Amino acid sequence: MSYQIQIIRQPAILGIESKRAELSIKQPRPELEINQHEAWRAYNGGTALEMNQQIYSQLPALFLEGLAKRVEQGNRMAQFHLPENSIAEIYGQDWKRDPFVEFRAPASYDNVSIHVEPHRPEIEYNPGYLNVYVKQYDAIRFIPPTIELTM
């Protein structure tokens, strides 16, 4: 009579899930702003309001210059006994036109302003994960032989 032991082995079943990492990068464009208003003021005087303000701000100084010139001419005429102070000498040299106010803004290399605003990239990172789990563990079963007891 031979007896056999039966051994049944059931291997473990593993489950593996993984989610990939996500990387999101948004790069907004930089902004470039060019302001050439001062350049246009130097070129053509700017708007009518700015031009008028420029003219009227210089009129008092222009008036005082003209007044000083007339006083100086009058003082020279008061010294008529000197040979270089004759009426012909004083007013003969006065053939140039009186200067008018400058209605344009001063020209400069700084009249055009450039402003650049960079935008840093927006980076979002979500790390992935790995999940390992056991659905069923190893199992070993021993099945002993059936023994008949007959006496």
Secondary structure as a PSIPRED ss2 file (coil, helix, strand):
# PSIPRED VFORMAT (PSIPRED V4.0)

   1 M C   1.000  0.000  0.000
   2 S C   1.000  0.000  0.000
   3 Y C   1.000  0.000  0.000
   4 Q C   1.000  0.000  0.000
   5 I C   1.000  0.000  0.000
   6 Q E   0.000  0.000  1.000
   7 I E   0.000  0.000  1.000
   8 I E   0.000  0.000  1.000
   9 R E   0.000  0.000  1.000
  10 Q E   0.000  0.000  1.000
  11 P C   1.000  0.000  0.000
  12 A C   1.000  0.000  0.000
  13 I E   0.000  0.000  1.000
  14 L E   0.000  0.000  1.000
  15 G E   0.000  0.000  1.000
  16 I E   0.000  0.000  1.000
  17 E E   0.000  0.000  1.000
  18 S E   0.000  0.000  1.000
  19 K E   0.000  0.000  1.000
  20 R C   1.000  0.000  0.000
  21 A C   1.000  0.000  0.000
  22 E E   0.000  0.000  1.000
  23 L E   0.000  0.000  1.000
  24 S E   0.000  0.000  1.000
  25 I E   0.000  0.000  1.000
  26 K E   0.000  0.000  1.000
  27 Q C   1.000  0.000  0.000
  28 P C   1.000  0.000  0.000
  29 R C   1.000  0.000  0.000
  30 P C   1.000  0.000  0.000
  31 E E   0.000  0.000  1.000
  32 L E   0.000  0.000  1.000
  33 E E   0.000  0.000  1.000
  34 I E   0.000  0.000  1.000
  35 N E   0.000  0.000  1.000
  36 Q C   1.000  0.000  0.000
  37 H H   0.000  1.000  0.000
  38 E H   0.000  1.000  0.000
  39 A H   0.000  1.000  0.000
  40 W H   0.000  1.000  0.000
  41 R H   0.000  1.000  0.000
  42 A H   0.000  1.000  0.000
  43 Y H   0.000  1.000  0.000
  44 N H   0.000  1.000  0.000
  45 G C   1.000  0.000  0.000
  46 G C   1.000  0.000  0.000
  47 T C   1.000  0.000  0.000
  48 A H   0.000  1.000  0.000
  49 L H   0.000  1.000  0.000
  50 E H   0.000  1.000  0.000
  51 M H   0.000  1.000  0.000
  52 N H   0.000  1.000  0.000
  53 Q H   0.000  1.000  0.000
  54 Q H   0.000  1.000  0.000
  55 I H   0.000  1.000  0.000
  56 Y H   0.000  1.000  0.000
  57 S H   0.000  1.000  0.000
  58 Q H   0.000  1.000  0.000
  59 L H   0.000  1.000  0.000
  60 P H   0.000  1.000  0.000
  61 A H   0.000  1.000  0.000
  62 L H   0.000  1.000  0.000
  63 F H   0.000  1.000  0.000
  64 L H   0.000  1.000  0.000
  65 E H   0.000  1.000  0.000
  66 G H   0.000  1.000  0.000
  67 L H   0.000  1.000  0.000
  68 A H   0.000  1.000  0.000
  69 K H   0.000  1.000  0.000
  70 R H   0.000  1.000  0.000
  71 V H   0.000  1.000  0.000
  72 E H   0.000  1.000  0.000
  73 Q H   0.000  1.000  0.000
  74 G H   0.000  1.000  0.000
  75 N H   0.000  1.000  0.000
  76 R H   0.000  1.000  0.000
  77 M H   0.000  1.000  0.000
  78 A H   0.000  1.000  0.000
  79 Q C   1.000  0.000  0.000
  80 F C   1.000  0.000  0.000
  81 H C   1.000  0.000  0.000
  82 L C   1.000  0.000  0.000
  83 P H   0.000  1.000  0.000
  84 E H   0.000  1.000  0.000
  85 N H   0.000  1.000  0.000
  86 S C   1.000  0.000  0.000
  87 I H   0.000  1.000  0.000
  88 A H   0.000  1.000  0.000
  89 E H   0.000  1.000  0.000
  90 I H   0.000  1.000  0.000
  91 Y H   0.000  1.000  0.000
  92 G H   0.000  1.000  0.000
  93 Q C   1.000  0.000  0.000
  94 D C   1.000  0.000  0.000
  95 W C   1.000  0.000  0.000
  96 K C   1.000  0.000  0.000
  97 R C   1.000  0.000  0.000
  98 D C   1.000  0.000  0.000
  99 P C   1.000  0.000  0.000
 100 F C   1.000  0.000  0.000
 101 V C   1.000  0.000  0.000
 102 E C   1.000  0.000  0.000
 103 F C   1.000  0.000  0.000
 104 R C   1.000  0.000  0.000
 105 A C   1.000  0.000  0.000
 106 P C   1.000  0.000  0.000
 107 A C   1.000  0.000  0.000
 108 S C   1.000  0.000  0.000
 109 Y H   0.000  1.000  0.000
 110 D H   0.000  1.000  0.000
 111 N H   0.000  1.000  0.000
 112 V C   1.000  0.000  0.000
 113 S E   0.000  0.000  1.000
 114 I E   0.000  0.000  1.000
 115 H E   0.000  0.000  1.000
 116 V E   0.000  0.000  1.000
 117 E E   0.000  0.000  1.000
 118 P C   1.000  0.000  0.000
 119 H C   1.000  0.000  0.000
 120 R C   1.000  0.000  0.000
 121 P C   1.000  0.000  0.000
 122 E E   0.000  0.000  1.000
 123 I E   0.000  0.000  1.000
 124 E E   0.000  0.000  1.000
 125 Y E   0.000  0.000  1.000
 126 N E   0.000  0.000  1.000
 127 P C   1.000  0.000  0.000
 128 G C   1.000  0.000  0.000
 129 Y E   0.000  0.000  1.000
 130 L E   0.000  0.000  1.000
 131 N E   0.000  0.000  1.000
 132 V E   0.000  0.000  1.000
 133 Y E   0.000  0.000  1.000
 134 V E   0.000  0.000  1.000
 135 K E   0.000  0.000  1.000
 136 Q E   0.000  0.000  1.000
 137 Y C   1.000  0.000  0.000
 138 D C   1.000  0.000  0.000
 139 A E   0.000  0.000  1.000
 140 I E   0.000  0.000  1.000
 141 R E   0.000  0.000  1.000
 142 F E   0.000  0.000  1.000
 143 I E   0.000  0.000  1.000
 144 P C   1.000  0.000  0.000
 145 P C   1.000  0.000  0.000
 146 T C   1.000  0.000  0.000
 147 I C   1.000  0.000  0.000
 148 E C   1.000  0.000  0.000
 149 L C   1.000  0.000  0.000
 150 T C   1.000  0.000  0.000
 151 M C   1.000  0.000  0.000
